[in-house]
Amino acid sequence: MKKLFLSFLILFLIAKLSVAQIPNFSFENWTSMGAYSNPDEWGTMNNTSSALSVFTATKGTPGNPGASYLNLTSKTTSLGVLNGIAVSGKLDSLTMRPISGFAFNLRPQTFSGKWQHMIYGTSPGIVSAVITKWNTANSKRDTVALAYQLLSGMVMSWANFSLNFTYQSGEYPDSCIIELKASGPVPTNQDYLYVDALAFNGSVAGIENNSITAKYVSIYPNPSSSLINIDFNTNSDESTFIELINVNGEVVLSKNAGILSLNSKQTIDISSLTKGVYFLRIITASTIETKKLIIQ
């Protein structure tokens, strides 16, 4: 009986530790800024958009569970449609990219939570988590693992989600950035994403690759300094998106490849990008593949 109790206690503590690693994971804590509120320890576009009397990140009630949740909604402004974005850390409101995340040293198997979402246009939002480790030799961040999901279709009532991490190395990380977007690169007015009860679950000891399409995609030349070709050796009835990610986990290039046909090819110009290591991510509604790319 004592051993059984200790086993349950250990599992409980592990679960609590995983949740505690995400600051303000249930969006219960908010700071009033007068005309609006910001979720504690999360960066949003509110500080910039408030000058236009528009707030794309608001406090929704009631939560699931709890008293509140995060409501991200893309909205029309005098400068165009502003994407509803939140980052677990600091957000650059000009580039709309993460500046920093939070300290994190685990190797979780999945990133989970609860959501509702709706996309009115053709540019789907995302839910993602990237865990990284500082490389002292190169003075850069190395990506340890990625969890990523496009917001295809719609979820009109609260539903659970669970995203698998795809590991790029066997290192233990030192930081994490969670990025939530109601829309993609071309936001549509009233695209929305509601999020609550975020958590990391499980543990991965070694390197894992959760891609199920690796043998169907080839990239060449690699390394490259100007153009890369992506060959898709399979049919797909799903829209395919291509993203290029730097070692800091930032998306530096994105493209909608549309519906693929057998032996189709995409050519991408990378000549304007800084030399270094990148990750090319191929995304459909059902699969994600990540390949390493060197720009020289």
Secondary structure, 3 states (H helix, E strand, C coil): CHHHHHHHHHHHHHHHHHHHCCCCCCCCCEEECCCCEEECCCEECHHHHHHHCCCCEEEECCCCCCCCEEEEECEEECCEEECCEEECCEEECCCCEEEECEECCCCCCEEEEEEEEECCCCCEEEEEEEEEEEECCCCEEEEEEEEEEECCCEEEEEEEEEEECEECCCCCCCEEEEEEEEECCCCCCCCEEEEEEEEEECCCCCCCCCCCCHHHEEEECCCECCEEEEEECCCCCCEEEEEEECCCCCEEEEEEEEECCCCEEEEEECCCCCCEEEEEEEECCCCEEEEEEEEC
